[in-house]
């Protein structure tokens, strides 16, 4: 399917519509049944497409968005170098059965400086937020704005970005938004590496080493499932293993699934999360227990 992005242009209903204007986006979904939304920043891979497929199971019309959100990039992140692969992304979304692609420009979504922002609570400052100050403020702000533009009844976010999913789920609940938030399962390569746009930055040697992160998370899950409760020791052993293999680790943490707080005992469901840098590429992953 060959498509181009034309501002404020609608493609016929028998094809995927590509819309950039907010007013057109709102009017395009009238009478389209239950709308399920999947926001992305583009540069799509099989993990993104699996979210589109999951969305199809939860509604009548699947809407995806592509918008590289400047607000969630920190001073050490290179907004301008984020890969833009719009034509290829459109082909993948159309093949996955997406009905509407909302692809606003910066002037569409931010016609003036965004002075009103969403300030998440303390969860934004732990784990990934500790190493990327302001990141989740930017995420929450753009997601709320996209929700207002698309007005879906449900939205799918990948579990690979587990903390992001938690921030969005809590924001949606506390602001009483009439949107069901669905967690999409992480898609992995055969060797266990979680699919990510960042994997393309890995050298051949780094790509061969990268599955170590998932293996260590699995080791922690096995230990906890076997009754181990010295979480700090498990975390430190995993960090030591990564360091010995040349990684630079931000965190490996066993946390409660419900709020990402340290485990308090009892039968709370847990998740192991990690962020570590291999060469110049920062990889994140998690595994639920």
N, C-alpha and C positions, 0 to 999 in steps of 0.2 A: 504494500500500500504506500504510494508516494503522497506525501503531504508536506505542506509548508505552513509556517506560522504566519498568519496574516492578522494584524490587529483588528479586533472587533468583527471578525468574520466567522460565520457559522458554516460548517460542512453539512450536507444533506443528512437527514435522519437515518438513511440506510448505511451510513458510514460513521466512523467515530467523529464526533464534533470536536473542533478545537476552538476554544473560546479564550479571549484575553480580557474582555471588558466585564466588570463585575455585574453590571445591570443585565448584560446578555446571559451571563452564567445563571443568575437567579431565574430569569424567565425561561431558560431552556429546560428546566427540570419540572415545570408544571405538568401535572398529569402523568408523571413517569413512575409512579408507585414509590416503593420504599427505596430510598437512595442510600447507597453505601459508598463512603469516601475513603480514598487512600492517598494521603499527601506524600510527595517525594520531592527530592531536589534533582531528579534526573540521573543520568549516567546509570541507567537501569541494568540490573543483572537478574539471574534466575530467582534470587531471594525476593526481589520486588515483585516479580511476576507471580510468585506463589501467593503474595498478599492479594493481588488482583483476583486470583482464582478463589481464594478464601472469601473475598468480598462477594463474589457472584453467588455463593451459597447462602448469603445473609440478606439478600435483597433483590429488587427488580432491575435497578439501574446502578451500574458501577461508574463512579466518577473518580478519576485520578487527577492529581495536580503535579506540575513541574514548576518549581520556583526555588532558585538558589537564594536563600534568605541571608542577607548581609548581617542582620541583627544577631545571629547566633555564631558568627565567626569572631574569635578573639584576636588580639593583636599579633599573636604568633601563628594564626591560621591565615592561609593565603586564599582569600575570597576570589581573587581574579584568576587563580590557577585551577579552581575547581572545574573538573571536566564537564563541558557542555556537549551533549551528544543528542541534540533534539530530534533530528530525523530518525536516527536508529531507535530512540526511545518511542517515538510515535508508532513505528512499525511494530515494536514489541507489544505496546499497549493495545493496538488495534487487533493484533493476533490473539491477545488474551481476552478479548471480548469486552474491553472497556468501551462504554458508550460515549462518555464525554471526557475530554481532557481540558482542564482549566489551566491555562499557561499564561498568567499575567506577567507583564513587564514590571520593572520596579516602579515606573510612573503610574501603572494601574493600581498596584497594591499599596505603594507609599507615595501618593501624590504630594504629600508634604512631610516634613520630618516627623517621625513617629515619636512624639513626646509622651504619649500615654502608653504604658507598657504593663504587662502582667508580671507581678513580682511573686514567684512561688515562695513557699515557706522554707524552713530550714533544710528540707530535702534537696534544695538546689545547691547547697554548699558542701555536700558530702560526696565521697566517691568521685565520679567524673566531674562534678561541680567544683570540687576542691582544686582540680587541676585546670579547669576551664571556666574561670570566673565570668559570670554573666551569660554563659551559654544557655542555660535553661530558661532564663528570662527571655532571651531571643526566641527560643523554641516555643514557649507558651504564648508569647505575643503573636507570632505569626500563625500558630495553629488556631488560636481564638479568632483571628481575623479571617483565616481561610474557612473556618466553621461558619462565620457570619456571611461569607460570600456564597458558599455552596449550600448551606442549610440542609445537611444530611440528617438521616435518622440513625445512622450507624457509621462508625469509622474504624479502620483497621490499621494498627501500628505493630511493627515487628517486635518480637520479644528480644531480638539481639540487642536493641537499644532499650534495655530493661528499665533503667532509671527514667529515661524519657517517657516510656509507656506509663510508669507510675505517676510522673508529673502530670501528664495529660489526663489520665484517669481521675486523679484527685481534683484537678482543676474543673473537669467536666461535672463531677459530682457536686463540688462545693458551690459552683456557679449555677447549679440547677439547669444545665443545658440538656435539652431533650435528645441526647445522642448516646447510643450504646457504644462503648469502647471495647473493641475486640482485639485480643492479643494474638498476633500471627506467629506461628512457630518458626524458629530459625532454620534456614536451609543451609546445609553443609556440603562441602565437597566430599568425595569418597574417603579422603584421609582425615575428615573431621573438621577441617578449617571452615569456620563460619563464612559464608559468602558476604563480601563487602566490596564497595567501590574502591576502598583503600588497598585491596589485595593486588590491584594492578600496579602499585608502586613497588612491590617486592621484586628483588632480583631473583634469579633462578635458585640460588643457594638459600636465600631468605624464605622463598616459597616452600622449599623442602623442609626448612626448620619450623615454619609457622605452626604446624599442627601440634607442636609441643604444648602450646597454651591450652588447647582443648583436652589433651591427655592429662595434664596436671589438674584441671578442673574435675575431670572424671575420677582421678585418684582421690580428691577431697570428697566427692560425693560418695564414693565407695566406703571411705573411712567413716564418714558421718552415718551412712546407712548401717554400718556395722557397729555403731554405738559410740564412736569417738566423739567427745564433747570438748576437747581442748582445741578450740577453733583457732586460737592465736598460733599455736604450734603448727597446725596444718597450713595456715596462711604463710607463716615464715618459711616452712619447708618448700612450699611452692615457689616463693620469691627467690629463695636460694637456688633452686633448680633452674629457674629462668636466668638468674644472674650468671650462673656458671656456664650457661650456653650463650652468653653474650647479649641477653636482653637487658633493657633498663625499665624497671617496673614501677608504675605509679601506685598500684594497689592490687592485692588479691584479698577478697573479703567474703566471709560467710555472714549473710544477713537474713533477716526475716523477709519473706516475700511480701507481707502485707504493707510494710512501711520502710523497709530497708534499714531498720534499726538493728543493732547487734542482738543476737539471740538472747532471750531472757529465760530460757528453759521451757519446759512443757512440751507440747506437741505442735508448736508452730511450724508451718511449712517454711522451708529455707531455700535460699538461692545462693550460689557462689558466683561472684562477679570478679572480673579482672580487667585491667588495662595495662598494657606493656608495650614498649617500643622495640621494634626489631629493625636495626639500622635507623632509617629516618621515618619509618612507618609505624604509626601508633595503632595497635589492634586492640579491640575490646571484645569480650565474650562473656557468656554466663551459662550456667546450667542449673536448673531447678532440682531440688531434692524432694 
